[in-house]
Amino acid sequence: MSVLIVTSVGDIEVDLHTDMCPLTTKNFLKLCKMKYYNGCLFHKIEKDFLAQTGDSTGTGAGGDSVYKFLYGDQARFFDDEIHPELRHSKMGTIAMASAGENCNASQFYITLRDGVDYLDDKHTVFGMVAEGFDTITKINETYVDDKGRPFKDIRIRHTYVLDDPFDDPPQLSKLIPENSPVGKPQDEIAEERLEDNWVPPDETVAPEELEDTIRSKEAHTNAVILQSLGDIPDAEIKPQDNVLFVRELNKVTQDEDLYTIFSHFGSVTSAEIIRDYKTGDSLCFAFIEFEKKEACERAFFMMDNCLIDDRRIRVDFSQSVSKQWRQFRQSKSNANKDGCFKCGALDLIARDCDQRAEQKNKGPNYILKDENTQRSGNKRRSKHESRSKYRDGDDDYRRQSGGSRYGRDKCDGERRYRGDDDHGRSNRHTR
């Protein structure tokens, strides 16, 4: 007696031991008729050991027998049917994955190699793979995580009963759906992985398209790295769509000429011919920026290969991001300045602020003499102080007539010492 199991990686045809394991095979056949296994995951695959499935929750902790649906919750599990002649000796052996002794429900496993003898007398062997060993090999070679769950889902898509020796219970007809279910089971709560119908992009596109995709991804990766390093403002930066690049200009063509010509197609915000920074000579190409994208497109279609100053120009959409780059560098430079902590200005530092203040407040180097200090007469100034006063004084003081510089200093010092009052009398003779 046989059942065809259609999986996402191929078909498997199974022969059942209905005569030796009637309880187990009847459960399996009726669950297949109910389409209970449709969409079930192979939730655990151990390479060169076994592949386990049959749990509608996808976790390995669920599953119900057909007897639960027919007779209630008390009949969820059924007893083992272990026979000495049914062993795990060959690859493709099918047996029940029980939760313990006499606790069989819906989960089953398929062995992936010969001689799994230590499972003998522990689980009910009820079938054998007749065809589809290539499918079993694919299941065995799939990549899994540390818990045995495949990174890409492998599901049972459909089950077809080819021969059933057991009569259907009357209640079973109500449990068989009209159409075979497709997709995930409603009870599935397992973690989402790559779907079973997912195909790698390199298997669905042409080699040229795949190469372009790889290059674009590498370029985006490099742009993200440059953004993280602060070399570009944004990894997604793109050229402006309202700027034209004009080349093969005549050297005599001026900015005003281009502005006038391209203004026929719309408002032009700037027309700039790129020039040599040393000589100022035209480099024969320019950038024309429009206010609107539509005007830029009209100019592109109408002006390409036109004649200006006896030269046929070439027009294309600009691919330059220099303007955005310049704005980014300026904003970054301004952001790095802390400004002046004295006046609060952001465009200079404290050193420049001091220099500006000195230049602004700097005036003639005059010496202001306190009249009260000159008349006090209580402290005698030294010759060095007088000389210092002369050195700090202005040129008019130096050009005063009468004697040598030292003599003037001495006379001035004696006059301050006497401290004559307004009546010509010295304080020294005042009582």
Secondary structure, 3 states (H helix, E strand, C coil): CEEEEEECCEEEEEEECCCCCHHHHHHHHHHHHCCCCCCCECCEEECCCEEEECCCCCCCCCCCCHHHHHHCHHHCCECCCCCCCCCCCCCCEEEECCCCCCCECCCEEEECCCCCHHHCCCCCEEEEEEECHHHHHHHHCCCECCCCCECECCEEEEEEECCCCCCCCHHHHHCCCCCCCCCCCCCCCCCCCECCCCCCHHHCCCHHHHHHHHHHHHHHHHHHHHHHHCCCCCCCCCCCCCEEEEECCCCCCCHHHHHHHHHHHCCEEEEEEEECCCCCCEEEEEEEEECCHHHHHHHHHHHCCCEECCEECEEEECCCCHHHHHHHHHHHHHHCCCCCCCCCCCCCCHHHHHHHHHHHHCCCCCCCCCHHHHHHCCCCCCHHHHHHHHHHCCHHHHCCCCCCHHHHHHHHHHHHHHCCCCCCCCHHHCC
